[in-house]
Amino acid sequence: MVGIWGMGGIGKTTLAKAAFNQFGRSFEGSCFLADVRVKAANPGGLVSLQELLLYETLNRSKTKDVGFVDRGTIMIKEKLQHRKLLVIIDDLDKVEQLEALARSHDWFGPGSRIVITTRDKQLLKPNVDDIYVAEEMDEEEALELFIWHAFKGCHVNEEYVELSRRVVSYCRGLPLALKVLASSLATQSKEVWESQLDKLNTIPPEDVVNKLRISYKGLDNKDKDIFLDISCFFIGMDKNYVTQILEGTDEIQGLALNLEISEKASFSAQAFENIRRLKLLQLNYVELTNGYKYLSTNMLWWMCLHGFPLPSIPNQFDQESLVAMDQQNSKLILVWVESKMFIKLKFINVEELILQDCKSLSEVQSSIGDLQRLCKPCILLGSDHAFMSLMHLWSYEVTTVVGSVFECPSTDSHFVPSDLGWEAFYQYPGFQNLADGLGDMVALTWLRADNTAIRQIPSSIVKLNNLRVFSVCGVTGSPSTHLLPPSLNGSLRELALAGCSLTEDAIPRDLRSLISLADLNLGNNGLRRLPSLGGLSKLQKLCLDDCINLTAIPDLPTNLTVLQGIGTSKA
């Protein structure tokens, strides 16, 4: 038995039909039970489906009336257990349907194939041998399907190709939506296409909505509530971010007021005094009067205050259950006036802090370093004071930080965290030194210092066991033999050293020990001879562009698939 699982409209039935049409003749008998969910809901529906299964698989031989479900299950096993059959059970949504039609493997003969399509993965897990997950089409596949249905294989003008791409972008790889829209737009003028595309943003096609509504109705009440919470508050946000906020919740109430930057509105915070069960609060570009103490009557889990108008978070704001706080584009200058706020808020429960685009922010209390569960600080700061107060985070498992450059004149260090883990990112020609404390950023995954004047990478970089990408391309200055440390960490997968005026002596001696390295860029350097690369068993790409002095390449790894040497004429 094989299950095909996926959301409504994703193409499960189409896949099952294709398999049935292609392989049906290879079996002694076959049956496609379509729309089981709908038909089983009718009076006597399951009995009718059992009768159809027997009729189709016994080569349309008339059988005795089944009469009732239990008798039907006995008849199916007795009459089909020695026959090699292909049976498709399409759109199954209840376990009693499966028990009535294909309860066990031994109901069917050796070599039989039973394919079940469903939106409910839980129905499949204890019963099938394998589950195929039907996924959305990628952009090119979706475009091909849409054009086929809209133009029936005819030549497509370029202007319609661009319009078709807009439709595909809207449909997000959902085959049903692609087919419905293709049918409605076929033979229509360019003006009609553009009008329909504008309308889609507010009024989706009814056929698609009806199909998706079935999936929503199939959810239990708790999952319906979560679906509505996501629809109201978290559309377009990172899945892991939302999961952390909603994890383990039973009942959620939320309030959202999402204004534009250009709009100005203020409301009295006293309106929250009698609201007791609020968990999600979004007040973007809203100014609250009469203080923030009234928000403390609720145990908030998530608070989103884009454009927060105050220079600091008021001491009155007391929240012990806060999981995530998002204050992008705010006017914060100091996050908290008093460090005791961390004690009041019990910040050990806070896991994510977003202060992106808070360009006035000059200081974060150093006690933020005590937040050991702060696993995704997402911060954009603009001063050395704010940066230095974040140094406490380095020894913890910081995985995500998004922001702009931190300038630290005292250490000549700039740090840019990213959404791929801690990412240090430098693109300032005057930047020269990296602090040795870089090696303490244990969760650092990317380090980019391109187009700088860095004199030396600290040897402590070897301690970064999570570092995957290291790039110091375009480093200015005279030829250097001291830029790189003697050793690099074996966890590296990408190493880019292009345009660094490197000579043979500047290449780390243990380059061959980088057993995980897959991409190496040594382009635009003064190298005359490459070091031995034979030990790099996972190296797939080697770039030697513009190495005009290169005369010898001793040996190359056997797995190398790309050797690029544009402008390297002497090798």
GIRA-V747154 format. One record per residue. SS is DSSP state (2 for helix, 1 for strand, 0 for the rest). PHI is phi as a letter, one per 30 degrees, with the letter a starting at -180 (none if undefined). PSI is psi in degrees with one decimal (999 if undefined). Layout:
BEGIN
ss = (SS | SS)
phi = (PHI | PHI)
psi = (PSI | PSI)
END
This chain:
BEGIN
ss = (0 | 1 | 1 | 1 | 1 | 0 | 0 | 0 | 0 | 0 | 0 | 2 | 2 | 2 | 2 | 2 | 2 | 2 | 2 | 2 | 2 | 2 | 2 | 2 | 2 | 2 | 0 | 0 | 1 | 1 | 1 | 1 | 1 | 0 | 0 | 2 | 2 | 2 | 2 | 2 | 0 | 0 | 0 | 0 | 2 | 2 | 2 | 2 | 2 | 2 | 2 | 2 | 2 | 2 | 2 | 2 | 2 | 0 | 0 | 0 | 0 | 0 | 0 | 0 | 0 | 0 | 0 | 0 | 2 | 2 | 2 | 2 | 2 | 2 | 2 | 2 | 2 | 2 | 2 | 2 | 0 | 0 | 0 | 0 | 1 | 1 | 1 | 1 | 1 | 1 | 1 | 1 | 0 | 0 | 2 | 2 | 2 | 2 | 2 | 2 | 2 | 0 | 0 | 0 | 2 | 2 | 2 | 0 | 0 | 0 | 0 | 0 | 1 | 1 | 1 | 1 | 1 | 1 | 0 | 0 | 2 | 2 | 2 | 2 | 2 | 0 | 0 | 0 | 0 | 1 | 1 | 1 | 1 | 0 | 0 | 0 | 0 | 0 | 2 | 2 | 2 | 2 | 2 | 2 | 2 | 2 | 2 | 2 | 2 | 2 | 2 | 0 | 0 | 0 | 0 | 0 | 0 | 2 | 2 | 2 | 2 | 2 | 2 | 2 | 2 | 2 | 2 | 2 | 2 | 2 | 2 | 0 | 0 | 0 | 2 | 2 | 2 | 2 | 2 | 2 | 2 | 2 | 2 | 2 | 2 | 0 | 0 | 0 | 0 | 2 | 2 | 2 | 2 | 2 | 2 | 2 | 2 | 2 | 2 | 2 | 0 | 0 | 0 | 0 | 0 | 2 | 2 | 2 | 2 | 2 | 2 | 2 | 2 | 2 | 2 | 2 | 2 | 0 | 0 | 0 | 2 | 2 | 2 | 2 | 2 | 2 | 2 | 2 | 2 | 2 | 2 | 2 | 2 | 0 | 0 | 0 | 0 | 0 | 2 | 2 | 2 | 2 | 2 | 2 | 2 | 2 | 0 | 0 | 0 | 0 | 0 | 0 | 1 | 1 | 1 | 1 | 1 | 1 | 0 | 0 | 0 | 0 | 0 | 0 | 0 | 1 | 1 | 1 | 2 | 2 | 2 | 2 | 0 | 0 | 0 | 0 | 0 | 1 | 1 | 1 | 1 | 1 | 1 | 1 | 0 | 0 | 1 | 1 | 1 | 0 | 0 | 0 | 2 | 2 | 2 | 2 | 2 | 0 | 0 | 0 | 0 | 1 | 1 | 1 | 0 | 0 | 0 | 0 | 0 | 0 | 0 | 0 | 1 | 0 | 0 | 0 | 0 | 0 | 0 | 0 | 0 | 0 | 0 | 1 | 1 | 1 | 0 | 0 | 0 | 0 | 0 | 0 | 0 | 1 | 0 | 1 | 0 | 0 | 0 | 2 | 2 | 2 | 2 | 2 | 2 | 0 | 2 | 2 | 2 | 0 | 0 | 1 | 1 | 1 | 1 | 0 | 0 | 0 | 0 | 0 | 0 | 0 | 1 | 0 | 0 | 2 | 2 | 2 | 2 | 2 | 0 | 0 | 0 | 0 | 0 | 0 | 0 | 1 | 1 | 0 | 0 | 0 | 0 | 2 | 2 | 2 | 2 | 2 | 0 | 0 | 2 | 2 | 2 | 2 | 2 | 0 | 0 | 0 | 0 | 0 | 0 | 0 | 0 | 0 | 0 | 1 | 1 | 1 | 0 | 0 | 0 | 0 | 1 | 1 | 1 | 0 | 0 | 1 | 0 | 0 | 1 | 1 | 1 | 1 | 1 | 0 | 0 | 0 | 0 | 0 | 0 | 0 | 1 | 0 | 0 | 2 | 2 | 2 | 2 | 2 | 0 | 0 | 0 | 1 | 1 | 1 | 1 | 1 | 0 | 0 | 0 | 0 | 0 | 0 | 0 | 1 | 0 | 0 | 2 | 2 | 2 | 2 | 2 | 0 | 0 | 0 | 0 | 0 | 1 | 1 | 1 | 0 | 0 | 0 | 0 | 0 | 0 | 0 | 0 | 1 | 0 | 0 | 0 | 0 | 0 | 0 | 0 | 0 | 0 | 0 | 0 | 0 | 0 | 1 | 1 | 1 | 0 | 0 | 0 | 0 | 0 | 1 | 0 | 2 | 2 | 2 | 0 | 0 | 0 | 0 | 2 | 2 | 2 | 0 | 0 | 0 | 0 | 0 | 1 | 1 | 1 | 0 | 0 | 0 | 0 | 0 | 0 | 0 | 1 | 0 | 0 | 0 | 0 | 0 | 0 | 0 | 0 | 0 | 0 | 0 | 1 | 1 | 1 | 0 | 0 | 0 | 0 | 0 | 0 | 0 | 0 | 1 | 0 | 0 | 0 | 0 | 0 | 0 | 0 | 0 | 0 | 1 | 1 | 1 | 0 | 0 | 0 | 0 | 0 | 0 | 0)
phi = (none | b | c | c | b | l | d | d | i | d | j | d | d | d | d | d | d | d | d | d | d | d | c | e | d | d | c | d | a | a | a | c | c | d | h | e | e | d | d | d | d | d | e | i | d | d | d | d | d | d | d | d | e | d | d | d | d | c | h | i | d | d | c | d | e | d | i | b | d | d | d | d | d | d | d | d | d | d | c | c | d | c | c | d | b | c | b | c | c | c | i | d | b | b | d | d | d | d | d | d | c | a | d | b | e | d | d | b | d | e | i | d | b | c | c | b | c | a | c | c | d | d | d | d | e | d | c | c | d | a | b | c | c | d | c | d | d | d | d | d | d | d | d | d | d | d | d | d | d | d | c | h | i | d | d | c | d | e | d | d | d | d | d | d | d | d | d | d | d | d | d | h | i | d | e | e | d | d | d | d | d | d | d | d | c | e | i | d | d | e | d | d | e | d | d | d | d | d | d | d | d | c | b | d | e | d | d | d | d | d | d | d | d | d | d | d | d | d | d | d | d | d | d | d | d | d | e | d | d | d | d | d | c | b | e | i | d | d | e | d | d | d | e | d | d | c | d | i | d | c | b | b | b | b | b | b | b | c | c | d | e | d | d | b | a | b | b | d | d | d | d | d | d | c | c | c | c | d | c | c | b | b | b | d | h | c | c | c | c | i | i | c | d | d | d | d | d | c | c | d | c | b | b | b | b | d | i | e | d | c | d | a | d | d | d | d | d | b | b | c | c | d | c | b | b | b | b | d | h | c | c | d | c | b | d | b | d | b | d | d | e | d | d | d | d | h | d | d | d | d | c | b | b | c | b | d | i | d | d | c | d | c | a | b | e | d | d | d | d | d | d | d | c | d | c | b | d | b | b | b | b | b | b | d | d | d | d | d | d | c | e | d | d | d | d | c | d | d | c | b | b | b | l | c | d | c | c | b | e | d | b | h | c | b | b | b | d | b | d | c | j | d | b | c | b | b | b | b | e | d | d | b | b | c | d | d | d | e | d | d | d | d | c | d | c | b | b | b | b | d | h | b | c | e | d | a | d | d | d | d | d | d | d | d | d | c | d | c | b | b | b | b | d | i | d | d | j | d | e | c | c | c | d | c | d | d | b | b | d | d | d | e | c | b | b | b | b | d | i | c | h | d | c | e | d | d | d | e | d | c | e | d | d | d | d | c | d | c | b | b | c | c | d | h | b | d | d | c | b | d | d | d | c | d | d | d | d | c | d | c | b | b | c | b | e | h | d | d | c | d | b | b | b | e | a | b | d | d | d | d | c | b | b | c | b | d | i | c | c | c | d)
psi = (138.5 | 135.0 | 141.5 | 116.9 | 140.2 | 172.7 | 163.4 | 137.2 | 3.7 | -15.9 | 19.6 | -47.5 | -38.2 | -43.2 | -43.4 | -39.8 | -41.2 | -43.2 | -40.9 | -45.4 | -33.9 | -36.2 | -5.0 | -37.2 | -12.1 | 1.0 | 161.8 | -28.2 | 159.5 | 156.3 | 133.6 | 104.8 | 98.5 | 152.2 | 47.0 | -39.4 | -46.8 | -47.3 | -35.9 | -21.8 | -16.9 | 155.8 | 127.6 | 17.9 | -44.0 | -38.0 | -42.0 | -40.3 | -38.5 | -42.9 | -40.6 | -41.0 | -45.8 | -43.0 | -45.9 | -39.9 | -17.1 | 31.2 | 43.3 | 29.5 | 137.1 | 130.5 | 165.6 | 150.7 | 134.3 | -45.3 | -59.6 | 163.6 | -46.8 | -41.7 | -36.6 | -38.7 | -37.7 | -42.2 | -40.5 | -46.7 | -42.9 | -41.3 | -20.7 | -7.4 | -10.7 | 10.4 | 137.6 | 111.2 | 155.0 | 116.1 | 127.2 | 123.1 | 102.3 | 131.3 | 52.6 | 136.0 | 0.9 | 147.9 | -31.9 | -26.0 | -44.2 | -41.6 | -29.2 | -24.0 | -31.7 | 64.0 | -33.1 | 155.7 | -37.1 | 2.6 | -19.3 | 156.1 | 166.5 | 140.5 | -0.6 | 154.1 | 121.7 | 120.8 | 127.3 | 127.1 | 139.3 | 160.3 | -9.1 | 103.8 | -28.5 | -28.5 | -26.0 | -36.2 | -47.7 | -3.7 | -28.4 | 162.2 | -27.9 | 150.6 | 124.2 | 126.3 | 114.9 | 119.7 | 164.8 | 150.8 | 150.4 | 174.1 | -42.9 | -40.4 | -43.9 | -40.8 | -41.8 | -44.0 | -44.1 | -47.0 | -37.5 | -44.7 | -31.6 | -33.2 | 0.1 | 39.0 | -0.8 | 164.2 | 139.5 | 125.4 | 151.5 | -37.1 | -32.4 | -27.3 | -43.5 | -40.4 | -37.8 | -38.3 | -34.5 | -39.5 | -45.1 | -41.0 | -39.0 | -40.9 | -17.1 | 40.0 | 13.3 | 111.2 | -41.3 | -45.4 | -38.3 | -44.2 | -43.2 | -46.1 | -36.8 | -41.6 | -40.2 | -25.8 | -13.5 | 136.3 | 1.5 | 158.9 | 165.9 | -37.5 | -39.0 | -41.2 | -49.6 | -38.5 | -42.2 | -38.9 | -39.8 | -36.8 | -30.8 | -27.9 | -24.7 | -27.0 | 94.4 | 159.8 | 137.1 | -39.1 | -38.4 | -44.2 | -43.1 | -39.6 | -42.7 | -29.8 | -33.0 | -43.2 | -40.1 | -44.2 | -24.6 | -8.4 | 151.3 | 172.1 | -38.0 | -45.3 | -32.3 | -42.3 | -43.2 | -41.3 | -45.1 | -37.2 | -45.2 | -41.8 | -36.5 | -34.5 | -28.6 | 18.7 | 129.5 | -1.2 | 163.8 | 133.1 | -45.3 | -36.3 | -47.9 | -39.2 | -41.0 | -35.0 | -40.9 | -4.5 | 129.9 | 16.7 | 148.7 | -46.1 | 131.1 | 136.4 | 139.9 | 160.8 | 133.2 | 131.5 | 104.9 | 95.8 | 167.0 | 162.7 | -37.7 | -19.8 | 145.1 | 126.2 | 143.1 | 144.4 | 154.6 | 128.1 | -13.8 | -18.5 | -20.0 | -3.0 | -37.0 | 7.5 | 119.3 | -16.3 | 22.2 | 129.5 | -32.4 | 127.0 | 123.1 | 113.5 | 80.6 | 124.4 | 40.3 | 134.6 | 126.4 | 131.7 | 168.0 | 23.8 | 165.2 | 5.1 | -26.5 | -22.0 | -21.1 | -5.3 | -10.1 | 147.2 | 78.9 | 140.5 | -33.6 | 130.6 | 123.5 | 111.7 | 65.1 | 141.1 | 27.5 | 123.6 | -8.6 | 156.1 | -17.1 | 161.7 | 126.0 | 146.2 | -21.9 | -22.4 | 109.4 | 110.3 | 118.1 | -19.8 | 7.2 | 126.7 | -40.0 | 139.5 | 125.1 | 112.8 | 51.4 | 151.5 | 32.3 | 175.3 | 25.3 | 134.9 | -39.5 | 125.9 | -55.5 | 138.0 | -38.5 | 136.2 | -17.0 | -16.6 | -31.7 | -35.3 | -43.3 | -42.8 | -6.3 | 62.8 | -3.4 | -19.8 | -6.0 | 127.0 | -16.8 | 131.2 | 118.5 | 118.2 | 35.4 | 140.2 | 24.0 | 80.0 | -14.6 | -9.6 | 123.1 | -11.3 | 138.7 | 131.0 | 137.2 | -20.6 | -6.3 | -21.4 | -13.6 | -2.8 | 81.7 | -17.5 | 5.6 | 87.6 | -14.5 | 63.2 | 128.3 | 99.8 | 138.7 | 109.3 | 169.1 | 22.7 | 162.1 | -33.1 | -46.7 | -39.1 | -45.8 | -29.1 | -10.5 | -4.0 | -27.4 | -23.0 | -19.3 | -31.9 | -5.0 | 175.9 | 65.9 | 125.2 | -23.6 | 125.5 | 131.5 | 132.7 | -169.2 | -171.3 | 135.5 | 124.3 | 127.8 | 88.2 | -30.8 | -25.8 | 1.6 | 33.7 | 143.5 | 133.9 | 130.6 | 108.8 | 161.0 | 177.6 | 11.9 | 21.4 | -178.0 | 122.2 | 123.3 | 128.2 | 120.6 | 134.6 | 46.9 | 117.9 | -28.4 | -6.8 | 129.1 | -34.1 | 142.3 | 131.3 | 148.0 | -20.8 | -5.5 | -35.0 | -12.6 | -7.0 | 76.5 | -20.2 | 5.7 | 127.9 | -29.4 | 140.0 | 111.6 | 126.0 | 49.6 | 148.1 | 48.0 | -176.6 | 34.8 | 133.4 | -34.6 | 134.7 | 126.0 | 145.8 | -16.9 | -9.3 | -23.1 | -17.4 | -6.9 | 84.5 | -13.8 | 1.2 | 125.5 | -33.1 | 127.6 | 119.2 | 125.4 | 52.5 | 148.1 | 29.0 | 126.5 | 164.7 | -179.6 | 162.3 | 133.3 | 139.4 | 2.5 | 4.4 | -46.2 | 147.7 | 165.0 | -29.4 | 149.6 | 162.3 | 137.9 | -4.5 | -11.6 | 136.5 | -22.7 | 126.9 | 117.9 | 116.4 | 30.5 | 141.6 | 37.4 | 11.0 | 36.0 | 144.7 | 177.4 | -36.5 | -17.8 | -11.9 | 131.7 | 138.4 | -27.9 | 29.2 | -36.4 | -13.6 | -1.9 | 76.3 | -15.3 | -3.7 | 126.5 | -20.9 | 120.8 | 124.7 | 110.3 | 19.6 | 156.2 | 46.6 | 169.3 | 22.9 | 135.2 | -27.1 | 133.4 | 148.1 | 165.9 | 127.8 | 7.3 | -26.0 | -6.3 | 79.7 | -21.1 | 3.4 | 125.3 | -27.4 | 131.6 | 120.2 | 125.2 | 31.4 | 137.4 | 27.2 | 76.8 | -18.2 | -3.4 | 126.6 | -13.7 | 137.7 | 99.2 | -57.7 | 155.0 | 149.6 | 151.4 | -23.6 | -0.9 | 126.7 | -24.0 | 120.5 | 109.5 | 127.4 | 47.6 | 126.4 | 7.7 | 94.4 | -16.9 | -14.0 | 999)
END
